[in-house]
């Protein structure tokens, strides 16, 4: 590790950034260094401007990718190197408003039914039933399931926030039934038997790897015949949409999802079929008598 990388890592850690954010910021700075074939502390403001233009106009990266690159580069120069360049305040990602893909209730059932192995089926079912993010579901631990109160204690969610999410009776029963097949004292979804054999030699047992669960979902989606471009996070979008359709107040849904702003949760109002259907009569009434 170079002294600059170590220093930036320490600065990020001191400010309490999540490990995934730290890795993402270090990655974008490494990409900048490879682009110019030199250490980033030797670059000038015009070169940073040229690189950001390259991302935006030549590579045409997505808005989220540009935002991540800008945030990582901005942290390096402003916080680590104490260089406050105007271009870092001027640059902005292009504005995009894309609605997430949502599966219907029937489609969710078809996908989950097509998951071959019980460990993946139970984990994906829990992610949908509780509106969890991918890593939140994979890293759930046994003490975080409050069976008596029928709640899941999600610890260290996005932004480092904890939250309580209700778990449906059927999902709780399914989870208990599955846990009895392995009885791991820590993880609800421990890794494969191979990983457990390594643990027998003294290594800690990890939970299922994210890529493994994503692959299982992709295979089930293909087997179900559903043509939507869905992924594991689509289950969370579907959860939110289905609860809104069922009449759950958006303020309560915001709490379940762990959103900081109600405007983030409000995107699901654009996706609910029932809410759109309720607007049909008033829209038709606009033409009454004309």
Steps between C-alpha positions, in 0.01 A plus 500: 500500500637840401530775764229702321256207495569430868447864591171521309381175656574632848323830426189309386511276806536796736188656348302181556445398138365149442748239378320465165516877445870501586569227245293681237684831552839330489399320181405819314825666605692196373317530169602866481864407565492231228346744252797739533759235596615710794427560865185713552687748722699605192196590293378853433151648502480507115581130495220426748265705283612304193441168680150592618413608144637168376265312734201711404538555125720216373426205726147631568490334840175480694408780735567283806844401369592863434377605844712233668807601300447867579451434873810282524718746309361794693578332831857429393578855394300695756536287812824308448703744290327824609458624142172681454464525124198675341449219249405264785216735596397564140476140380159337533359167377232513235151489644324168454158387618464129443222301658615169649379167365221345710367145497133427560404278793449210261839558339672508840342163583609353166860613543530378858343166408766456230793540742661156516676491838316563830768729643464745211121467486462578872745791485332656195157446657612684813647785294161544330288446812694762699610739223869443570802600299719217371771522768245565773340166423823303461656630820206449733600333823296273723462751791359760258177304454253588777255214464285607794438849359521381136764755411831498316767729644696625198834622630736729313280558198576762237645805670581289808139516619321229697129435454226257601300328226197276553536142378190315373397186689557277198850640443587452867383139492698437180811657654474289815452184297805576287723596796439158655677344199836656595462656852786743447530705823568825314384517138152431372650434158850357548717428199544166326616174652845566352522828693383320815776241455753783482349639819561167669870573451464824693369747240179690574189388312382777267144556379401422141692707245288769324600379153375151579155628597482731198584208272230285661243777448602545136464130431158492666386805302600332176331174600178684586474641146461858624659744255546798734855619572474417869766429761505433875437866587182480290349299786541804727337726239216251465454483878463877523261519207280216624473651849396837355241324288369333817453838668805517728568872574806632321644636828496150648646352183782754517583370847494137386728572204741713703475800271625833636267706282132443416575613144705181453204287604259706291640354177294189566177696467579517128517122480184384674234365266219544752576869553508559125171316459336725760590801286320368190149619596612852599699526177199391295285750693713781364326458166146479645273754331761619251 
